[in-house]
Amino acid sequence: MTLKYLFTALLSILFLSQVSFAQDLKEEVENSIDKDEMPASALDALEDFLEDQIVTDANYYRETDGETTTFEAKLYWQDYQYSIEFTDEGLLLDIEQLIEFNEIPEGIQGRITQIMEEQFSRFRMTRVQRQYISDEEDEDGEDVIEDFLENDMDDLIVRYEIEVEGQNRSEMGSFEMLFDPEGELIQRRRIVRRSIDNIW
Amino acid sequence: MSFIRITFLFLAVSLLAETGFAQSNTEWIWSPEYSYSWKSSDRMTYSAKVSMFNSVENIDNRSFIQNIEPQLSFAYGLTPRTKIGGGYYYRWSSPLLDGYQYEHRLLQQVGFINFIGDRRIAHRLRTEQRIRSSSYQNRVRYRISYDFPLEGDRLDPGERYLIFSNEVMSAFNANEADAENRFSAGLGWFFNRQQKFELGLQYRTQDIFSGDGLSHLFLVSTSFYMNR
């Protein structure tokens, strides 16, 4: 009987500690939502994609880090996967297109590779996205989708977001690298992967 | 995967377990486990773990706790996907009975992890040297594990995941050799990046080469993982 009490107590401590720790932490969370939960102006902006059966099926998500909330539509169009991100007010942030590295113009490929080689002694690209954002004249991103569908690239800024597994003398891990239209590095962020303690 | 599918899966595993329960050479074990891991650098990870082996049939007597096993191990990342490591386990068998036994265990391992989005496939090859109070045994083990989120492409805090694994192993010394297979299915709760909980069911097919027939072991695991 004593054993039963001992184990009940141990399990209780374990779960109570879990609850108290969980309250102290803040993380990004992405939830699948229905179309009608998207901001109305985001749906208006997506209308060009969704009307005329250009795209018949899209998935919608809400992402929050506890402070800011964004909305995202993920869809396939003409053999590419796209994610289109909006603020909580429905203003367009960017269009991201999943591509292969060799789809980037050769000169820019060369510059990106050169920067990767400067950053890491060994690296492997695991995900490459072309990012379309509005230029300075279109601050609210109102015309990005229209410009994109009309292939009017003069009014868009094209950047490249590349996930890479890399290592050098002082660090090793997964990183998200953002490059400008010329292939110059704008931002480098570490991707925090889940612990492998349960499968290692 | 829908909740109905998961429920069906667990029912199927439970039925399999029920079949095994009817046989005389079948054991049921409850194994609680607590694991704490920490990184000292991008490449180096340490892990401390304590687990127990509790015989469900003996819940009302002093044979309930079959063993307690504190463990210490480390992993060194050769690449973002490949790790090597080693560790030491101490097993304290039958701690509530007079004349308890011990085991020292050394282990060496190499692992490779493949990421498909937030799905993970991990391979692990491990060698062990088990130094018991009355014998010595070598063991070679290979395990493949697969875990994936149940809600969406990405595992976010508060979401659940499924994990499956299968491990084959051979145990041998100068006088004898045997083999064992362990299949596991588990449901995990990912509270946040520092904490998760797994409820698992493992089926062990033991004594494969013994010539006296197979023995079966069903293990219900409740594992709590913390890391920083």
Interface residues (C-beta under 8 A of the other chain):
Chain A: M1 L3 K4 F7 L10 L11 L14 Q18 F21 A22 L25 E27 E28 V29 E30 N31 S32 Y61 R122 T126 E165 G166 Q167 S170 E171 M172 G173 S174 V192 R193 R194 S195 I196 D197 N198 I199 W200
Chain B: P32 Y34 S35 S37 D42 R43 S47 I59 D60 F64 I65 A75 G77 T79 P80 R81 K83 G85 G111 I113 F115 D118 R120 A122 R124 S145 D147 E151 G152 R154 L155 D156 P157 G158 I163 S165 G188 F190 F191 N192 R193 Q194 Q195 K196 F197 E198 T222 S223 F224 Y225 M226 N227
